[in-house]
Amino acid sequence: MGTVRATVEIFGQRLGLRADGDATRLQEIARFVDSRMREVADRSSSVDTVKIAVLTALNIADELFQERETDQDVRQKRLEKHAERLVTKVEEAMRPEEVGNEN
């Protein structure tokens, strides 16, 4: 994947960006950040762009951490179920075969 360049607008600021990947994706991410900054600005009494940007970054980071924790919980539960199935198989394999119980 090559480096792409794109001009995006976030919270009224035009930025020339360079990133690995797809210009369309870069535009999509910029629209997402712009939208989130506008939401934070609407809820905040601050007009300081830097504060709004930091609050937005903290909100997005919090969502990322929550997603990671959720994914980790799901993986942990999946591993526990898999381990339980393996233990059951081992226990079944270790049981002596019942003699005289053929149908």
N, C-alpha and C positions, 0 to 999 in steps of 0.2 A: 504494500500500500504506500502510495507516495504522499508527499507533503502538499497540502492545498492551502491556498490563501483566499481569504474572504473578508469583506467589510461587513460588519454587523452593527446594529444599533441596540444598545442596552441602556435603558433609563435615560434616553436623550443624548447619549454619548456614542459617537461613531468610532468604532475601533477596527483597525486592520489586524486581523489575526492570521496566524499560520499554525497549522496542526496536521498531524498524521491522520489520514482517513478521507472522509467524504465531505465536500463543501455543503451539501444539503443537510447532513447531520450537524455540522457546525452551526448552520443557520437555525436549525431546530433547537439546539441547545441554547443558543443566544436568545431565541424567543422565550424559551422556558425561564431563563434567568431574568430576562426583562419583566416577564409576567409576575414572577415571584417578588421581584424588587418593588413593583407597583403595588402588589398586595400588602407588603410590609409597610410601604409608605402610606397607604390608605389607613392602616391601623396605628401608625406611629404619629406622634406630634412633631417629630424631628424632620427638618428639611435638609439636614446634612447628608449628602449623598454617600459619604464614606461610612457614616453610622448605619445608614439603610443597607449598604452593601455588606457590612459586617454582620448585621442582624440576619440578612438574607442568607449569607454563607453559613451562619450558625444553624438556622432553620433547616437548610438543605443537608448539612452535615448530620444533624439530629435524625432526620429521616433516613439517611444512609446507614447510620449506626443501628437504628431500629430494624431496618431491613436485614442487615448482617446478623443481628441477634436472632431474628425470626428464622432466617435461613439456617443458622447454626442450631436452633432448637429443632427444626424439622429434620436436619441431618442427624442430630443426636437421637431423636425418636426412631428414625429409620434404622440406625445402627443398633439400637437396643432391640428392636423387633427382629432384626437379622440375627443378632447374637442369641436371642431366645430360641429362634428356630433351630440354630445350630446346636444349642445345648440339648434341645428335645431330640434331635436326630442322633446325637452322641449317646444320650441316655437309652434311646430305643435300640441302638446298635449294641449296647453293652448288656442288655437284658438277655438272660439265658432263654434259648428257644424252648417253647413249651413242648414237651414230649407227649405223644399220644393224643394230640389235639388236631389231627388231620381230618379233614372232611371228605 
